[in-house]
């Protein structure tokens, strides 16, 4: 198989939530494979610093800011990209949030906040991207799910539901958009070394549980998602649609 199948030159990718963490690692991987990248975040200073770092590394990079729970802001961001003649070939729907709280103590407002950010926001961003991809007859959408796209854990109910929804949203996208040359797939990271998981990583009991539960006996590193995202963003996956790849060190493979 030719490595050219994985070449992303002359492709442009938007990665949401890419000023840090998993999103930044995936954006760096896409850029290294040749893609121009559009970074996204809400913290203006962090986003500007990330964009500058990409440019200093020799990558073509620009940025957009919008709140995933603000539909108008998302629509306006895509309009700005249109005005700048930026045509997206790849969308990585990565941005999201976590909330740890027992369901009996969870307010409806808190529930909606997570669902809106993680699931509804992903739908709106993908819809706007697909509205531009469909007329061109091609596009790659990679949604970022989680182990909780398959299994639940106590105290993270809205996150679990949102990531389960990501799995089926991905399949709905494939059902409707595959005929237009768009491949929509998903990645389910396992327990990763990220800022979002900082409290869990520093919890000795939870850290030991993760290492015991995971066949690889360790947490995953953000850069270990790069291979999967390049595959799903490239021509190598042109007949892969509606699928979810778990990058979890084997966690879901065992009891």
N, C-alpha and C positions, 0 to 999 in steps of 0.2 A: 504493500500500500504506500503510495507516494505521500511524503510529508506535505506536499502542496495542498492536500485535502484539508490540512489544518491551518493553512495560511490565511490570515485575516486582513491582509493588505487591501486597501481600497474599501474597507468596511468601517462603518461608524457604529459604536456601541454606547448606549446609555446604561449606566449601572446605578440604580437607586441606592441610597445609603452607602456611598462609596468614599466618603471623606475619611473613613477609618474602618477597622475591623474586617469582617469577611468581604464586604463590598469593595473595600480598597484593594485587598489581595486579589480578588477576581478581576478588578479593573486593571491592575498592574499586569496580570497574566494576559489579558486580552490585548493590552497595549504592546507587550513584548512579542505577541504573535502577529503584530502588524496593524492592529485596529487603531483608528482615532477614537478617543474616548470622551464621553460627556459625563463628568462627575456630578453627583447630586448629594446634597445634604441640607440641613437647616441652620447649622451654626456657620455664620458667614466667615468668621476668621479661620475656622478649621478647614472649611471648604476651599478658601483662597490659598491656604498653606498647602493643601494636598494638590491643588491644580498647579501651583508653582513647582512643587516637587516633581510632578510628572513631566513638566516642561523641561526642567533642569536635567532630567534623566534622558531627554531626547525624544519624548513621546509627544504626539499631537493631542492636546487636551484643552477642553473648555469646561464650563460648569453651568449648572442651573440650580436654582433654589425654589423649592415649593414644599408645602405641607401636604402630606399624603391624605389628610382628612379634609382638604380644601379642594373640591372639584374644580372650581373656577381657577384657582391658582395652577392646577395641573394643566388645564386647557390653555391657559395663557402662556405657560412655559413652552408647550408644544408650538403655539403660534409664534413665539419668539424664535424657536429653532427653525421654523418654516421661513421666517423673515430673513434669517441668516443663511438660508439655503443649506441647512444641515438636514440631511436625509438619513434617518436611522435604519440601519440594516439589522441591528441586534439590540434587544432589550433584555436586561437582567433585572428582574423584579426582586430586589434583595431587601430593601428598607423595611423596617418593622419595629415593634416594641414588645416588651415583656411586662407582665404584671403578676406578681406572686402573692396570692391571697386565697384563703379557703372560700369555696363557693357560698357558704352560708353567710359570709361576711361581705360578699361581693355586691356592689351596687350595680344597678342597671346601667348607670352612666359609665362606670368603669368597664363593664362588659362591652358596651358599644364603642368605647374609645379604642380598645384593642382590636375589635373586629373591623372597625372603620379603617384603622391604620394598616393592619396586616392583610386584610382580605379585600375590602371594598377599594382601598387605595390601589392595590395591585390590579384589580379589575379595571379601574378607570385609566391608569397609566397604560396598561396593555391595550385597552380599547382605542385610546388615542394613537398609540404606536401602530396598531393594526389598521386603523383607518388610512394611514399613509403607506403601509406596506402592501395592502391588498391591491391598489392600483398598479404597483410596480411588479406584482406577481412573485414576490419573495420576501422572506424575513425570518428571523430567528427570535423566539421568545423563550427565555429561561427563567422560570419562577423558582424562588428559593423557599423550600418547605422546611421540614424538620423531621426528627424521629417521631415527633408528635403528629405527623401526617398519618402515622400508622397506629401508634400506641399512646395511651394517656399516662399522666403522672399527676399526683395530687397537688393542689394549690395553683395550677396554671391552666385552669379550664378555658378561659377565653383565648389564650394563646394556642392551646391544643385544638380547639374548634377552628380557629383561623387557619392553622396550618393543615388541618384535615381538609378544609375548604380549598386551600391552594392546590392540593392534589387533584380534586375534582374540577376545579376551575381550569386547570391545565388540560384536562381531558375534554372539557367543554370547548376550549379554544381549538384543540385539534379537530374536534367534530365539525366545527363551523368554518375554520380557516385553512385546513389542510389543502382543500381543493384550490386555494388561491396561492399555493406555494409557500405557505408559512408553516414552520415547524415549531410547535409549542411543547416544551418538555420541562422537567423540574429536577432539582437537586435537593436531596434531604441530608443536610449535614448532621453528623452525630454530635457528641459533646466536644465543643471546640474551645480553644483558648482565646476568649474574646472579652472585651470590657463588659458585655452584657452578662457574662457568666462569672465575673470577678468574685462575687460573694460566694458562689458555689465552689469555685476553685480554691478559695481560701478556707473553706469549711472542711476540716480534716476528715470528718466522717463522710461527707458527700464525695470528696475527692477519692477516698478509698473505695467507696461504692462504685463510682464511675470506672475506676481502674479494674475492679473485680468483675464488673458487669460487661466490660468491653473486651473481646478476645485479644485485641492488640495491646491491652493492658496499659493504655495511656489515653490522654486527651488528644484530639486532633488539632492540627495546626492550620490556620487560615489558608496558607499557601497550598495545602493539600486539596483544595477545591478547584485549583486552577486547571488541572487536566480535564476534569469533567466539564467545566464551563467552556473551555476551548473546543472540546469535542462537540458539545451541543450548539455552539455558536458558529461552527464551521461547516463546510461542505461534506465533511466526513459523516454527518448525521442527517443528510438530506432525506432519508427514508425512515427516520426515527421520529415518531410523533405520539404525543400523549403519554409519554413514559416518565418514570421517576427513578433517578439513580441515587441510591443511598451511599453517602461517603461517611461511613460510621465506624470504621474499624472492626466491622463484623457484628455490631451490637444486635441488630435485628435478625441475624442469622441463627442466634442461639437462645435457649431459654435461660 
